[in-house]
Amino acid sequence: MDKLNVKRSNKMLGMLFDEWKHHTNEGRPLSIKWNIMHMYSSSQLAKLYAIKNGLDIELCSLIAILHDIAVVEGKFRKDHDSLAGSYVSKAIERYNKRYLQKGLGINAEEELLIIEAISTHSDKENFTELVYSEMLKDIDSLDRYLYGIETNNGYQKRVKDQIKNKSM
């Protein structure tokens, strides 16, 4: 089995961890500790999902890493998916300043796919043909369930499908 090429996602995880690890919980809807744990575990689930479904492993991981960035950096949950675009773009800009010259940049097409997937990930009840959006909805639901958080409605169907191995 070949070694996975996940240098970019590992660099993004490291960058965001370094930026977020000193944040306080003041004014946050969720603790910074929770957000960091969720970022890491979602990234791992996204890689597994990508492997099993023939998707781009690194892109799935980057989407998962960045999916709740508005919750952390904006300190809000309401509409955090649809309002995440500017937070994602700024994070990618910071990332590219560090890593573009090293051949590890995130290009404009990838950025658009990342934002597209993140922008609707809270809408768990609706299914689309957008494979990266559906991946994020599935892994976000599953990660929530695996942390013991109440899982109902659209989340519940997605978790049941994952456990039955329909798409993962």
C-alpha positions as CSV (number, residue, x, y, z in Angstrom):
1,M,0.0,0.0,0.0
2,D,1.4,3.4,-1.0
3,K,2.0,6.2,1.5
4,L,-0.7,8.8,1.4
5,N,0.2,12.2,0.1
6,V,-1.4,14.4,2.7
7,K,1.3,17.0,3.2
8,R,-1.0,20.0,2.5
9,S,-3.7,18.9,4.9
10,N,-1.1,18.1,7.6
11,K,0.4,21.6,7.1
12,M,-3.1,23.2,7.3
13,L,-3.9,21.3,10.5
14,G,-0.6,22.5,12.0
15,M,-1.1,26.1,11.0
16,L,-4.7,26.3,12.4
17,F,-3.7,24.5,15.6
18,D,-0.9,27.0,16.1
19,E,-3.3,29.9,15.5
20,W,-6.1,28.5,17.6
21,K,-4.4,26.8,20.6
22,H,-4.1,30.0,22.6
23,H,-7.7,31.1,22.0
24,T,-9.9,31.4,25.1
25,N,-13.5,30.1,25.3
26,E,-14.9,33.6,26.0
27,G,-17.8,34.5,23.7
28,R,-17.6,31.1,21.9
29,P,-20.6,28.9,21.3
30,L,-18.3,25.8,21.6
31,S,-15.0,25.4,23.4
32,I,-11.8,25.8,21.4
33,K,-10.8,22.4,22.6
34,W,-13.9,20.8,21.1
35,N,-13.3,22.7,17.8
36,I,-9.7,21.5,17.5
37,M,-10.6,17.9,18.4
38,H,-13.5,18.0,15.8
39,M,-11.1,19.5,13.2
40,Y,-8.6,16.6,13.6
41,S,-11.1,13.7,13.8
42,S,-13.2,15.1,10.9
43,S,-10.1,15.2,8.8
44,Q,-9.3,11.6,9.5
45,L,-12.8,10.5,8.7
46,A,-12.7,12.5,5.5
47,K,-9.6,10.7,4.4
48,L,-11.2,7.3,5.0
49,Y,-14.3,8.4,3.2
50,A,-12.3,9.6,0.2
51,I,-10.3,6.3,0.0
52,K,-13.5,4.2,0.1
53,N,-15.4,6.4,-2.4
54,G,-12.6,7.2,-4.9
55,L,-12.5,10.9,-4.0
56,D,-9.4,13.2,-3.8
57,I,-8.1,12.4,-0.3
58,E,-6.3,15.7,0.3
59,L,-9.2,17.8,-0.9
60,C,-11.6,15.9,1.4
61,S,-9.3,16.4,4.3
62,L,-8.9,20.1,3.6
63,I,-12.7,20.5,3.4
64,A,-13.1,18.7,6.8
65,I,-10.3,20.8,8.4
66,L,-11.8,24.1,7.3
67,H,-15.5,23.3,7.7
68,D,-16.1,25.0,11.0
69,I,-13.6,27.8,10.7
70,A,-16.4,30.4,11.0
71,V,-17.3,29.0,14.4
72,V,-13.8,29.4,15.6
73,E,-12.7,32.6,14.0
74,G,-16.1,34.3,13.9
75,K,-17.3,33.0,17.3
76,F,-20.8,32.2,15.9
77,R,-22.7,29.1,14.9
78,K,-25.8,30.4,13.2
79,D,-25.2,30.3,9.4
80,H,-21.6,29.4,10.0
81,D,-21.6,27.2,6.9
82,S,-23.1,29.8,4.5
83,L,-20.9,32.6,5.9
84,A,-17.7,30.6,6.0
85,G,-16.4,31.6,2.5
86,S,-14.4,34.7,3.6
87,Y,-12.9,32.8,6.6
88,V,-11.9,29.9,4.3
89,S,-10.3,32.3,1.8
90,K,-8.3,34.1,4.4
91,A,-7.0,30.8,5.9
92,I,-6.0,29.6,2.5
93,E,-4.3,32.9,1.8
94,R,-2.3,32.6,5.1
95,Y,-1.5,29.0,4.2
96,N,-0.4,29.8,0.7
97,K,1.9,32.6,2.0
98,R,3.8,29.9,3.9
99,Y,3.6,26.9,1.5
100,L,2.9,28.0,-2.1
101,Q,6.6,28.4,-2.9
102,K,7.3,24.9,-1.5
103,G,4.9,23.4,-4.1
104,L,2.2,22.8,-1.5
105,G,-0.2,25.6,-2.4
106,I,-4.0,25.4,-2.6
107,N,-5.2,26.6,-6.0
108,A,-8.3,28.7,-6.9
109,E,-10.2,25.7,-8.2
110,E,-9.7,23.8,-5.0
111,E,-10.6,26.8,-3.0
112,L,-13.9,27.1,-4.8
113,L,-14.7,23.4,-4.2
114,I,-13.8,23.7,-0.5
115,I,-16.1,26.7,-0.1
116,E,-18.9,25.1,-2.1
117,A,-18.8,22.0,0.2
118,I,-18.6,23.9,3.4
119,S,-21.3,26.4,2.4
120,T,-24.1,23.9,2.8
121,H,-22.8,21.3,5.2
122,S,-25.4,22.2,7.9
123,D,-28.2,21.1,5.6
124,K,-28.0,17.4,6.5
125,E,-31.5,16.5,5.4
126,N,-31.1,17.5,1.8
127,F,-29.1,15.3,-0.6
128,T,-27.4,16.7,-3.7
129,E,-25.2,15.5,-6.5
130,L,-22.2,17.5,-5.1
131,V,-19.9,14.7,-4.0
132,Y,-17.7,16.8,-1.7
133,S,-20.7,18.5,-0.1
134,E,-22.2,15.1,0.6
135,M,-18.9,13.8,1.9
136,L,-18.7,16.7,4.4
137,K,-22.3,16.3,5.6
138,D,-21.7,12.6,6.1
139,I,-18.4,12.8,8.0
140,D,-19.6,15.8,10.1
141,S,-22.7,13.8,11.1
142,L,-20.6,10.7,11.9
143,D,-18.0,12.6,13.8
144,R,-20.7,14.2,16.0
145,Y,-22.2,10.8,16.6
146,L,-18.8,9.3,17.6
147,Y,-18.3,12.0,20.2
148,G,-21.6,11.1,21.8
149,I,-23.5,14.1,20.7
150,E,-27.3,13.7,20.2
151,T,-27.9,12.8,16.6
152,N,-31.3,13.2,15.1
153,N,-33.1,14.2,11.9
154,G,-30.8,14.3,8.9
155,Y,-27.8,13.6,11.0
156,Q,-29.3,10.3,12.1
157,K,-30.0,9.1,8.6
158,R,-26.5,9.9,7.5
159,V,-24.9,8.1,10.5
160,K,-27.1,5.0,9.9
161,D,-26.0,5.0,6.3
162,Q,-22.3,5.3,7.2
163,I,-22.6,2.5,9.8
164,K,-24.4,0.3,7.3
165,N,-21.4,1.1,5.0
166,K,-23.6,2.4,2.2
167,S,-21.2,5.2,1.2
168,M,-18.2,4.8,3.5
